[in-house]
């Protein structure tokens, strides 16, 4: 055969495999409102940037009639491409081929591209759309999962790992997304669970739909397993591109700086925040009044909304924001918000993203449910994450900062680099009402008019402690600043922190309260 | 964001105007455990009932078998008393937290002073 004929033969073979599961299966995929794996990769990556590998990989399973089955690409597409002009590794499970089921060779294709991502120190994106383990391959398919999880773990903190759930992702398979940094879900398309509705019905007698058990809304509002929610696959890909624009490509480089922009001021920053610490406002308005172009890319927007986390830029440089949200549950810390903040802080620290903490919280959420859910351990994660973080750490105390919440929110005592406070900041062990009730209990009880006395004592306490100057007098706060100076102080702090180095005692790793 | 209405949340004597989450609003009040009310701690199927109404029981006596997660769980009495009510039947599938059997305490049982039997029984909305 001449080379020309051999080349023609290659093209023919390629054409066959590129069809995945064939026209009928592709039609079915479209009927479910889903793009095919290849369409997804092409839609997500920069134009004409995708190169596919392992197109001709075949399974070698023999049992249960598998020897007669041809599964193109073994149900997964792997390759390299670019996002925003920069290289990434990607895999996309192909539901049209045997339901995207994971057999040994399918898994080997994934682990090969993961190894490649690690060697090249580029982000890994996984698009999950799979019915689960390929039962005919038995323990080999379990081995495949395990090899993926192991690599997810080793890659954690080295390269960003992104999971996109665009179909079912059930049973053991969901542990790969759970081990990665960011999980994207799409309404009506994403389904994640450990045990499905059928098993739950058989074993426990409870009936529930897939959507109610592990749909996109459930994971973005109730469980917190998903970080980003969208209405369509196209919107989801846009979110991924935005995220990628903020984060660095691996743990040895920094995010790319963009041209600095002034915030678009619509409302003066001091007009956003009511002076009365019991009145709500949206902390995201404060963030947007500080950031370049007033852009703020929120992570976990729909879950544990009492804390706000996400990315913005200051003078062109990416920073991670962690901010109490007085609009929701008065901005308290609780089990969910602690978990949300702690993981984000650790991601930022792992990937050289400076942290900006905005503080306005009354403390921790009281309740039997919180205590019994282990708020001690979960709350401790925030302390651990902030203390452990060695990236530049800036804190602005906007209004109230009471008790353990004050300490937890990247206080000086956890080794923050810069702590600023607005003039209305109240830094104390607790709010004036609670404090007055304890300190002046006797005076209030024995007064002729206890209610009047209580008010007098509350005001007395407010005057003495509900300000930033007691803390400033001890050096716990570096500067009491005007609200409108916030952005400038933060930018200056970032600039002077560029060479920050912290030498810690050597250790294998810490033991955070997971 | 769920529930745009602003409400109040009290923390250490101060009332904060804020939005309450669905999760916060649907918190269940904590109920102390009552060994006289035998409640299903897991959904499952009743496989056997060893007692009848009016029967006297004591700590360690077998009460019933609740099958869940493919396991037959033998439920025993922790207290002395008389079976007052049986709300389940053999082979019935029941949800979690279902009040299955009520034991009437012996008058001389010292534990009884600490537990308010009447009010606790009202807690199960599934009982007629």
Interface residues (C-beta under 8 A of the other chain):
Chain A: X203 X204 X205 X206 X221 X222 X277 X278 X279 X280 X302 X305 X306 X326 X327 X328 X329 X330 X331 X332 X336 X362 X363 X365 X366 X367 X368 X369 X372 X402 X430 X431 X432 X433 X434 X437
Chain B: X1 X2 X6 X9 X11 X12 X13 X14 X15 X16 X17 X18 X19 X20 X21 X23 X24 X27 X28 X30 X42 X43 X44 X45 X68 X69 X70 X93 X94 X95
